[in-house]
Amino acid sequence: MTATRTYPHGVTCWVDVTQPDLPAAARFYGELFGWTFTEVAPQYRIATLDGRDVAAVGAADGAAGWHTYVAVDDADASAAAVIAGGGTVQEPPAEAGPGGRAAACTDPAGAGFRLWQARRRPGAQIVNVPGAWNFSDLHTPDVDAALGFYAPLFGWKAVDIPGAGAMLQVPGYGDHLAATVDPDIHERQASAPPGFADVIGGAVPVAAGEAAHWHVTFSVADRDGSAADAERLGGTIVAATEDLWTRKAIVRDPQGARFTLSQFTPPDGW
C-alpha cells in the first residue's frame, strides 16, 4: 500500500485551476495529462493519476488561473501572519469540507497564494512524474523583498542552484521525505547540489509588464509531444525553452490559464 504523502508547515502542497467552464477544463486537462476526476464539492473536482490525488479543477467567475497552496499548521494563525507581514487575506480561513481548511492570500507584491491546513486531504499524492505537478515558481519584481515576507511566514530560505536560479527551501524537508514516502531521496540525489532535497519552489524576477504571480509546472515525458497535444486540445504554446536540467513549454489553456510543461533532461552523469 502506498504511503500517504504529507507536507510540513511551509511546503507547497497542492495546486488547482479555476475556470469559468469547469467541464471544458476537465476535458482539456484530462486528455492532456491522463487525469480522471471526482466531484468532491459543488463545482470542484479532484483529479487523480494512477488513483492518487494530483490536482483539481474548480469553477469560478473571472479570469482562469492556477493556484498554489502552502501547507500550514494553523490556517488562522498563518492568515494573521500574512496581514502582519504586509500581505492581504482575500478569502479568510474557512472549512473546505472534511479535506481541510483554506484561505486565499496575496503577498505585498500582489502574487496570490493559498494556505492549506490539512485534515483528510494532505495534498498532492503523486508528484514529479509525467502528468503530475512538478514545481511552483514565484514570479516577483524583487526576490529579496519577497523573501522578507515569506521567510518569517513559512521558514523559507533561498539558495542559488547552478542552472536553475534561486530555489526556495524548507530546511529539513528532505529528511521528512526520507522518513516517510521517499527513503532513498538522499542517496538518489547524492550528486545534486547541496540542499536540493529541501527545495519546495523557485523564485524569479517577473518579466517586464507582467504582474507578480505564482506559476505552476507539470512533468511530462516528452515536451514536444505534450505541447502538440496541448495545441490539438485548443491550447496555445506561448514559449519553448531549454536549460541545463529541462526542456520546457509555456502553455495557455483554452480558457486563458498559463502553466508549464517540463521534460527532465539532466546533465550526463547526474
C-alpha positions as CSV (number, residue, x, y, z in Angstrom):
1,M,0.0,0.0,0.0
2,T,1.4,3.4,-1.0
3,A,2.3,5.6,2.0
4,T,0.4,8.9,2.4
5,R,2.5,11.9,1.3
6,T,2.4,14.6,4.0
7,Y,3.6,18.2,4.0
8,P,5.2,20.0,6.9
9,H,4.4,23.7,7.5
10,G,5.8,25.9,4.7
11,V,5.9,23.3,2.0
12,T,4.0,23.9,-1.2
13,C,1.4,21.0,-1.2
14,W,-1.4,21.4,-3.8
15,V,-2.4,23.1,-7.0
16,D,-5.8,23.8,-8.6
17,V,-7.1,25.7,-11.5
18,T,-10.3,27.8,-11.5
19,Q,-12.1,28.4,-14.8
20,P,-15.5,29.7,-15.9
21,D,-16.2,26.4,-17.8
22,L,-15.4,23.5,-15.4
23,P,-16.4,20.7,-17.7
24,A,-14.3,22.1,-20.6
25,A,-11.3,22.5,-18.2
26,A,-11.7,18.8,-17.0
27,R,-11.8,17.7,-20.7
28,F,-8.6,19.6,-21.6
29,Y,-6.5,18.5,-18.6
30,G,-7.9,15.0,-18.5
31,E,-6.8,14.4,-22.1
32,L,-3.5,16.2,-21.8
33,F,-2.3,14.6,-18.6
34,G,-4.4,11.4,-18.3
35,W,-6.3,12.6,-15.3
36,T,-9.6,11.3,-14.1
37,F,-12.0,13.4,-11.9
38,T,-14.2,13.0,-8.9
39,E,-16.5,15.8,-7.8
40,V,-15.9,16.3,-4.1
41,A,-17.9,19.6,-3.7
42,P,-20.2,21.6,-5.9
43,Q,-18.2,22.8,-8.8
44,Y,-14.9,21.3,-7.6
45,R,-13.3,18.2,-8.9
46,I,-10.2,16.3,-7.7
47,A,-8.0,15.0,-10.4
48,T,-6.3,11.7,-9.9
49,L,-3.4,10.0,-11.8
50,D,-2.9,6.2,-11.2
51,G,-5.6,6.5,-8.5
52,R,-3.8,9.2,-6.4
53,D,-4.7,12.9,-5.9
54,V,-2.7,15.1,-8.3
55,A,-4.5,18.4,-8.7
56,A,-8.0,19.8,-9.0
57,V,-10.2,22.0,-11.2
58,G,-12.9,24.3,-10.0
59,A,-15.5,26.7,-11.4
60,A,-15.1,30.4,-10.8
61,D,-16.1,33.6,-12.5
62,G,-13.4,35.9,-13.8
63,A,-10.0,35.1,-15.3
64,A,-8.9,31.5,-15.4
65,G,-5.7,30.7,-13.4
66,W,-3.7,28.2,-11.5
67,H,-3.3,28.5,-7.7
68,T,-0.5,27.2,-5.5
69,Y,-1.3,26.1,-1.9
70,V,1.2,26.1,1.0
71,A,0.8,23.7,3.9
72,V,0.4,25.4,7.3
73,D,-0.2,24.0,10.8
74,D,-2.9,26.6,11.6
75,A,-4.6,28.5,8.8
76,D,-6.0,31.2,11.1
77,A,-2.6,31.9,12.7
78,S,-0.9,32.0,9.3
79,A,-3.6,34.3,7.8
80,A,-3.0,36.7,10.7
81,A,0.8,36.5,10.0
82,V,0.1,37.3,6.3
83,I,-1.5,40.5,7.3
84,A,1.2,41.4,9.9
85,G,3.8,40.9,7.2
86,G,2.1,43.3,4.8
87,G,0.1,40.8,2.7
88,T,-3.6,40.6,2.2
89,V,-6.1,37.9,3.0
90,Q,-8.7,37.9,0.2
91,E,-10.7,35.0,1.5
92,P,-10.4,34.3,5.2
93,P,-9.8,30.8,6.5
94,A,-12.8,28.6,6.0
95,E,-13.6,24.9,6.1
96,A,-13.2,23.1,2.7
97,G,-15.4,20.2,3.7
98,P,-13.6,17.4,5.6
99,G,-10.5,17.8,3.5
100,G,-9.1,20.8,5.4
101,R,-9.2,24.5,6.0
102,A,-8.1,27.0,3.4
103,A,-7.5,30.7,2.9
104,A,-6.7,32.9,-0.2
105,C,-4.0,35.5,0.2
106,T,-1.7,37.8,-1.7
107,D,1.8,38.8,-0.9
108,P,2.9,42.5,-0.7
109,A,3.8,42.5,-4.5
110,G,0.3,41.1,-5.4
111,A,1.1,37.5,-6.1
112,G,-1.7,35.3,-5.0
113,F,-1.2,32.1,-3.0
114,R,-3.3,29.9,-0.7
115,L,-3.0,28.4,2.7
116,W,-3.9,24.8,3.4
117,Q,-4.4,23.3,6.8
118,A,-4.8,19.6,6.0
119,R,-7.2,17.2,7.5
120,R,-8.5,14.4,5.3
121,R,-6.6,15.6,2.2
122,P,-2.9,16.4,2.9
123,G,-2.1,17.5,-0.6
124,A,-0.8,16.0,-3.9
125,Q,-0.1,12.3,-3.5
126,I,1.8,11.9,-6.8
127,V,4.4,14.4,-7.9
128,N,7.4,14.7,-10.3
129,V,6.3,12.1,-12.7
130,P,4.8,12.6,-16.2
131,G,1.3,14.0,-15.8
132,A,1.9,15.3,-12.3
133,W,2.7,18.6,-10.6
134,N,6.4,19.2,-10.6
135,F,7.0,22.7,-9.2
136,S,5.7,26.2,-8.4
137,D,7.7,29.3,-9.0
138,L,7.2,32.8,-7.6
139,H,7.5,35.5,-10.2
140,T,8.1,38.7,-8.4
141,P,9.6,42.1,-9.1
142,D,12.0,41.9,-6.1
143,V,13.1,38.4,-4.9
144,D,14.8,39.7,-1.8
145,A,11.8,41.7,-0.7
146,A,9.6,38.7,-1.4
147,L,11.8,36.5,0.9
148,G,11.4,39.2,3.6
149,F,7.7,38.4,3.6
150,Y,7.7,34.6,3.0
151,A,10.7,33.6,5.2
152,P,9.1,34.6,8.6
153,L,5.7,33.1,7.4
154,F,6.9,29.8,6.1
155,G,10.5,29.3,7.2
156,W,11.8,29.6,3.7
157,K,15.4,30.3,2.7
158,A,16.7,31.0,-0.8
159,V,19.7,29.4,-2.4
160,D,21.2,29.8,-5.9
161,I,21.5,26.5,-7.7
162,P,23.6,26.5,-10.9
163,G,21.5,26.2,-14.0
164,A,18.2,26.6,-12.0
165,G,18.5,30.0,-10.4
166,A,17.0,30.9,-7.0
167,M,15.4,28.0,-5.3
168,L,13.2,28.1,-2.2
169,Q,13.9,25.6,0.6
170,V,12.2,24.5,3.8
171,P,15.2,23.2,5.8
172,G,14.6,19.6,6.9
173,Y,12.0,18.8,4.2
174,G,14.3,16.3,2.6
175,D,14.7,14.5,5.9
176,H,10.9,14.4,6.2
177,L,10.6,12.8,2.8
178,A,13.3,10.3,3.7
179,A,11.4,9.3,6.8
180,T,8.1,9.0,5.1
181,V,7.5,8.4,1.4
182,D,10.9,8.6,-0.2
183,P,13.5,6.7,1.9
184,D,16.1,6.8,-0.9
185,I,16.0,10.5,-1.7
186,H,19.4,11.5,-0.2
187,E,21.2,8.6,-1.9
188,R,19.4,9.3,-5.2
189,Q,20.3,13.0,-5.1
190,A,23.9,12.4,-3.9
191,S,25.2,14.2,-7.0
192,A,22.7,17.0,-6.8
193,P,23.5,20.5,-5.4
194,P,23.6,20.6,-1.5
195,G,20.1,21.0,0.0
196,F,18.3,20.0,-3.2
197,A,16.0,17.7,-1.3
198,D,14.8,20.6,0.7
199,V,13.6,22.6,-2.4
200,I,9.9,23.4,-2.5
201,G,9.8,26.0,-5.2
202,G,11.7,28.7,-7.1
203,A,11.8,32.5,-7.3
204,V,12.5,34.5,-10.5
205,P,12.3,38.2,-11.4
206,V,9.0,38.9,-13.0
207,A,9.1,39.7,-16.8
208,A,8.7,43.4,-17.8
209,G,5.0,44.3,-17.9
210,E,3.9,41.1,-16.1
211,A,2.2,41.1,-12.7
212,A,3.6,39.2,-9.8
213,H,2.2,35.7,-9.6
214,W,2.8,32.0,-8.8
215,H,3.3,29.8,-11.8
216,V,2.9,26.0,-11.9
217,T,4.9,23.4,-13.8
218,F,3.9,19.8,-14.7
219,S,6.2,17.0,-15.6
220,V,6.0,15.3,-19.0
221,A,7.9,12.6,-20.7
222,D,8.2,14.4,-24.0
223,R,7.9,18.2,-24.1
224,D,7.3,18.4,-27.8
225,G,4.7,15.6,-27.9
226,S,2.8,17.1,-24.9
227,A,3.0,20.6,-26.4
228,A,1.5,19.2,-29.6
229,D,-1.3,17.6,-27.6
230,A,-2.0,20.9,-25.8
231,E,-2.4,22.7,-29.2
232,R,-4.6,19.9,-30.6
233,L,-6.9,20.3,-27.5
234,G,-7.2,24.1,-28.1
235,G,-4.2,25.4,-26.0
236,T,-1.6,27.8,-27.3
237,I,2.2,27.4,-26.9
238,V,3.5,30.8,-25.6
239,A,7.2,29.9,-25.5
240,A,9.6,27.0,-25.5
241,T,12.9,26.9,-23.6
242,E,15.8,24.6,-22.7
243,D,18.3,24.8,-19.8
244,L,20.8,22.6,-18.1
245,W,18.1,20.4,-16.5
246,T,14.9,20.7,-18.5
247,R,13.1,21.2,-21.8
248,K,10.0,23.4,-21.2
249,A,7.0,24.8,-22.9
250,I,4.7,27.5,-21.5
251,V,1.1,26.8,-22.4
252,R,-2.0,29.0,-22.3
253,D,-5.0,26.7,-22.0
254,P,-8.3,27.3,-23.9
255,Q,-9.7,29.5,-21.1
256,G,-6.5,31.5,-20.6
257,A,-4.7,29.9,-17.6
258,R,-1.0,29.5,-18.1
259,F,1.3,26.7,-16.9
260,T,4.5,25.0,-18.0
261,L,5.3,21.5,-19.4
262,S,8.7,20.3,-18.3
263,Q,10.7,17.4,-19.5
264,F,13.6,16.5,-17.2
265,T,16.9,16.3,-19.1
266,P,19.7,16.3,-16.5
267,P,23.4,16.5,-17.5
268,D,25.3,13.4,-18.3
269,G,26.4,11.6,-15.1
270,W,23.8,13.2,-12.8
